[in-house]
């Protein structure tokens, strides 16, 4: 998907350069904060330029936690440690349990936006 088509479909918009977390990404990413609840749960949309991905990481938690990825525009990949790469398309949802090592990012031919 070319950049112009991606921008038309990116419902939350690009956001700001994700400079605070740039060291955890290979390539450029953008962050758009969407909401935060009173008990500290935050919602954000992250946009990855083509071929950008984040490093292997774990969302550690003693209770609750984890991560939910909702692909909102573009095409990407998700992989858990020791498992096959999974393709992401708009509308795909990935529920990541706490303490699971994983990465996610854009395919080489498309940007990816995920909430």
ChimeraX attribute file (.defattr): number of C-alpha atoms within 10 A of each C-alpha:
attribute: neighborCount
match mode: 1-to-1
recipient: residues
	/A:1	16
	/A:2	11
	/A:3	14
	/A:4	8
	/A:5	12
	/A:6	18
	/A:7	17
	/A:8	10
	/A:9	15
	/A:10	19
	/A:11	12
	/A:12	19
	/A:13	17
	/A:14	17
	/A:15	16
	/A:16	13
	/A:17	15
	/A:18	18
	/A:19	13
	/A:20	8
	/A:21	12
	/A:22	14
	/A:23	11
	/A:24	14
	/A:25	19
	/A:26	15
	/A:27	16
	/A:28	17
	/A:29	27
	/A:30	19
	/A:31	22
	/A:32	18
	/A:33	14
	/A:34	12
	/A:35	11
	/A:36	11
	/A:37	8
	/A:38	6
	/A:39	6
	/A:40	8
	/A:41	9
	/A:42	11
	/A:43	14
	/A:44	15
	/A:45	23
	/A:46	25
	/A:47	32
	/A:48	29
	/A:49	22
	/A:50	23
	/A:51	18
	/A:52	22
	/A:53	24
	/A:54	20
	/A:55	15
	/A:56	15
	/A:57	15
	/A:58	17
	/A:59	14
	/A:60	14
	/A:61	11
	/A:62	7
	/A:63	7
	/A:64	9
	/A:65	14
	/A:66	15
	/A:67	15
	/A:68	14
	/A:69	19
	/A:70	18
	/A:71	22
	/A:72	23
	/A:73	27
	/A:74	29
	/A:75	25
	/A:76	27
	/A:77	17
	/A:78	18
	/A:79	16
	/A:80	17
	/A:81	12
	/A:82	8
	/A:83	9
	/A:84	9
	/A:85	13
	/A:86	13
	/A:87	15
	/A:88	25
	/A:89	18
	/A:90	17
	/A:91	13
	/A:92	14
	/A:93	15
	/A:94	14
	/A:95	10
	/A:96	17
	/A:97	16
	/A:98	16
	/A:99	15
	/A:100	16
	/A:101	17
	/A:102	18
	/A:103	18
	/A:104	25
	/A:105	30
	/A:106	27
	/A:107	21
	/A:108	14
	/A:109	15
	/A:110	21
	/A:111	25
	/A:112	32
	/A:113	33
	/A:114	29
	/A:115	19
